[in-house]
Amino acid sequence: MTAVIVTDIARADAATVDALGVHGVATVHEAMGRTGLVGPGIRPIQDGVRLAGTAVTVLSHPGDNLMIHAAIEQCRAGDVLVVTTTSPSVDGAFGELFATALHARGVRGLVTTTGVRDVAELRALGFAVWSSAVFAQGTVKATPGSVNVPITVGAVTVAPGDVVVADDDGVLRVPRLQADRALAAADARLAKEEADRAAYRGGELSLDRKGLRPLLSELGIEYVTQADYEARGDGRA
């Protein structure tokens, strides 16, 4: 692996990033054709936080946080730090001091495949974190890695400058060059959901609104009374 720190990354448009953050993970994921989720292994350490930011990426050696130190200099307001390692590691590579430095630079949060520590202090600071583990195991600062290169996080590749959306439902990657298209699709989906929500409040059934009754019939699903069901013996143990 060539060890590099890329200093001049292109970032997604800030207004687009903020708007995607308002929509949240589930809506944007569906709008993108159900793509982009990093997977269920990376979870929030806090509740009720929704954000989006531009990715500053870190590729570290397992058990080593040297490149996180190097990455802080490359971060700016509106970013999300995204960290992974060259092989699996849940050591607590990130804690309160890192969060303090990033918070001061306007960084919105951390997504990491590693562990984190100082969880109470991170919550008190209001620094949002999504991680694969909470683990107090310390790390060293001894091994080269890279900053602002494409990295693999769970099921997706995150490139520097991509949009990262994160909330209680998980973490989503939106490719930088697809961010405007994803926002337009999310806006359209939100409008449709608002119409559905109003209809359901009025008592309309989703079976009818979505035209699903013919599908039930096509799949051979029958409506029967309980008496007929019991008479046919379908429910017999």
Secondary structure, DSSP 8 states (H G I E B T S, - for coil): ----B--------HHHHHHHHHH-HHHHHHHTTS--B--TTSEESSSS--EEEEEEEEEE-TTB-HHHHHHHTT--TTEEEEEEESS---SEEE-HHHHHHHHHTT--EEEEEEEE--HHHHHHHT-EEEEEEE-----BS----EESS-EEETTEEE-TT-EEEEETTEEEEE-GGGHHHHHHHHHHHHHHHHHHHHHHHTT--HHHHTT-HHHHHHTT-----HHHHHHHTTT--
